[in-house]
Amino acid sequence: MVDAEARVRCETSYAPMGVIGFALMWIFSMVGLATDRKPSDRGYAWSLLVLGGLLILTICVGLIRSHYVLRVIEFTRAQVRFESPARVRTVPIAEVSAVLVEHSGDTEKGYQETSLQVQWRHRRKRIVFEHDPALGPALVRLLPWQVPVHEQWLDLSEPDPT
């Protein structure tokens, strides 16, 4: 939303689903190994040690990665600011070549997500957050005419039966 200081700020939460999936896989493998084999079996201890090490490695990778995941994109008239817990990067608005706003959802719940993608030079950053129908018009009002803002309302999809 545009505030009194002429800013548009978009924030997202981060859930490391891939990391959680791998961690659960290692945990279930360890449980399966523990229930399938006897502690006296050859290689039992090494198997548990390897799976435990993979679990710890997965957790460490997830913690490190979560520090570098983009969480905030903030626009002002002069710059775009990209924030993650580990770093902040600013790009002058003159270097921004395009901004894409996409709204998506399903037929049961309507539009639920908005994704924002910023392109400059040969780079692009994207975040997805809760649906914000006012984002596109707010960016059009804030950004200079040289920065094209493309807003796209995707067709609503059928909800997953699961």
Backbone torsions as a table, in degrees:
resi	resn	phi	psi	omega
1	MET	NA	149.9	177.8
2	VAL	-84.2	129.0	177.6
3	ASP	-109.5	-173.6	-175.5
4	ALA	-62.3	-27.2	-179.1
5	GLU	-91.2	14.4	179.7
6	ALA	56.0	63.7	177.4
7	ARG	-131.3	147.9	169.5
8	VAL	-125.7	121.8	-175.8
9	ARG	-121.7	127.9	178.7
10	CYS	-120.9	124.3	-178.6
11	GLU	-121.7	148.3	176.8
12	THR	-132.2	155.8	172.4
13	SER	-95.0	162.5	-177.8
14	TYR	-125.3	123.8	173.3
15	ALA	-123.1	114.3	-175.9
16	PRO	-75.5	73.9	-173.8
17	MET	-61.5	-39.8	178.3
18	GLY	-62.4	-42.8	-180.0
19	VAL	-66.5	-42.0	178.7
20	ILE	-62.3	-41.6	178.7
21	GLY	-61.6	-45.9	178.5
22	PHE	-65.3	-41.2	179.6
23	ALA	-61.3	-43.2	177.8
24	LEU	-63.7	-37.1	178.3
25	MET	-61.7	-44.0	179.8
26	TRP	-67.3	-39.1	179.3
27	ILE	-63.5	-47.3	179.5
28	PHE	-64.5	-34.4	176.2
29	SER	-64.5	-41.2	178.8
30	MET	-65.3	-42.6	178.7
31	VAL	-64.5	-43.3	178.8
32	GLY	-61.8	-41.7	178.5
33	LEU	-64.9	-41.9	-177.8
34	ALA	-67.4	-33.1	-178.8
35	THR	-88.2	-21.4	-176.1
36	ASP	-89.2	-31.3	-175.1
37	ARG	-119.6	158.6	177.4
38	LYS	-91.1	147.9	178.4
39	PRO	-58.0	-21.7	-179.6
40	SER	-83.0	-11.4	179.4
41	ASP	-62.7	147.0	-179.8
42	ARG	-67.6	132.3	178.3
43	GLY	85.9	-3.7	-178.4
44	TYR	-59.1	-50.1	-177.7
45	ALA	-64.3	-41.3	179.5
46	TRP	-65.7	-39.9	178.7
47	SER	-61.8	-46.1	177.5
48	LEU	-63.4	-39.1	179.5
49	LEU	-64.2	-44.1	179.2
50	VAL	-64.2	-47.6	179.5
51	LEU	-63.8	-40.0	176.1
52	GLY	-63.4	-40.2	176.9
53	GLY	-64.3	-40.5	176.9
54	LEU	-64.6	-37.9	176.7
55	LEU	-62.4	-47.2	179.6
56	ILE	-64.4	-41.3	177.6
57	LEU	-61.5	-43.2	178.9
58	THR	-61.4	-44.4	179.4
59	ILE	-63.7	-42.6	179.4
60	CYS	-64.1	-43.5	177.9
61	VAL	-61.4	-42.1	178.5
62	GLY	-62.2	-42.1	179.2
63	LEU	-66.2	-42.3	178.8
64	ILE	-66.6	-45.1	-178.5
65	ARG	-63.4	-36.5	-178.1
66	SER	-63.3	-23.4	177.6
67	HIS	-74.7	-20.6	-175.6
68	TYR	-108.0	1.7	179.5
69	VAL	-78.8	131.5	-179.7
70	LEU	-63.9	127.0	-178.3
71	ARG	-115.5	-27.7	-174.8
72	VAL	-137.2	136.4	166.7
73	ILE	-122.8	124.4	-177.9
74	GLU	-125.5	126.8	179.5
75	PHE	-103.6	138.6	164.8
76	THR	-126.8	179.2	179.1
77	ARG	-67.0	-24.3	-174.5
78	ALA	-102.7	-24.3	-173.7
79	GLN	-155.8	167.0	171.9
80	VAL	-117.4	133.9	-176.8
81	ARG	-115.8	125.9	178.1
82	PHE	-109.6	124.8	-176.6
83	GLU	-122.4	136.6	167.6
84	SER	-131.5	166.4	179.3
85	PRO	-58.8	-25.8	-176.4
86	ALA	-92.8	-26.3	-176.1
87	ARG	-156.6	162.9	176.2
88	VAL	-127.5	133.4	177.8
89	ARG	-126.6	136.0	176.4
90	THR	-117.2	141.7	178.5
91	VAL	-126.1	127.6	176.5
92	PRO	-59.8	142.4	-177.0
93	ILE	-62.1	-25.7	178.4
94	ALA	-65.8	-22.4	179.5
95	GLU	-88.1	-12.0	-178.4
96	VAL	-75.9	125.8	-177.9
97	SER	-98.0	-24.0	179.6
98	ALA	-166.7	153.8	174.3
99	VAL	-131.0	128.5	-180.0
100	LEU	-118.5	126.9	177.7
101	VAL	-117.4	122.5	179.1
102	GLU	-122.7	134.0	177.6
103	HIS	-110.3	133.5	-179.2
104	SER	-140.9	163.3	179.6
105	GLY	175.7	-164.2	179.2
106	ASP	-127.8	168.3	-174.6
107	THR	-69.2	-22.2	-178.3
108	GLU	-79.3	-44.5	-174.8
109	LYS	-107.1	-6.6	-178.1
110	GLY	81.3	-161.5	-179.7
111	TYR	-72.5	129.5	-174.7
112	GLN	-123.2	-26.1	-175.4
113	GLU	-128.4	148.3	170.9
114	THR	-125.8	132.0	174.8
115	SER	-112.8	143.2	-178.2
116	LEU	-125.0	125.4	178.6
117	GLN	-124.6	130.7	179.4
118	VAL	-116.1	130.4	178.7
119	GLN	-115.6	137.1	172.5
120	TRP	-150.7	148.0	-174.7
121	ARG	41.2	-121.2	178.9
122	HIS	-112.3	32.3	-178.5
123	ARG	-124.5	160.7	173.0
124	ARG	-153.5	145.2	177.1
125	LYS	-128.9	144.8	-176.8
126	ARG	-141.3	140.1	170.9
127	ILE	-134.3	156.6	178.2
128	VAL	-124.0	135.7	-178.2
129	PHE	-148.7	-177.5	-179.3
130	GLU	-59.9	150.0	-175.6
131	HIS	-56.8	129.7	178.2
132	ASP	-134.7	93.7	-176.7
133	PRO	-67.7	-17.7	-177.9
134	ALA	-89.0	-3.3	-175.0
135	LEU	-64.2	-49.3	-178.5
136	GLY	-56.4	-54.9	178.3
137	PRO	-60.9	-34.5	178.4
138	ALA	-64.7	-41.1	178.1
139	LEU	-68.1	-37.7	177.4
140	VAL	-61.6	-40.3	178.8
141	ARG	-69.8	-35.9	-174.4
142	LEU	-81.2	-45.9	-171.4
143	LEU	-81.3	151.2	177.8
144	PRO	-67.1	161.2	-175.5
145	TRP	-63.8	-20.8	-179.4
146	GLN	-70.9	-17.7	180.0
147	VAL	-99.7	105.6	-179.8
148	PRO	-72.4	132.4	176.3
149	VAL	-111.0	114.5	179.4
150	HIS	-103.7	120.9	177.7
151	GLU	-110.6	132.6	-177.0
152	GLN	-132.6	127.0	175.7
153	TRP	-101.1	103.4	-178.5
154	LEU	-70.3	151.9	176.3
155	ASP	-62.1	140.8	178.0
156	LEU	-68.6	133.2	-178.7
157	SER	-93.8	166.2	175.2
158	GLU	-73.6	138.7	179.4
159	PRO	-66.7	151.1	177.0
160	ASP	-67.5	136.3	179.9
161	PRO	-71.4	-12.9	-177.6
162	THR	-80.1	NA	NA
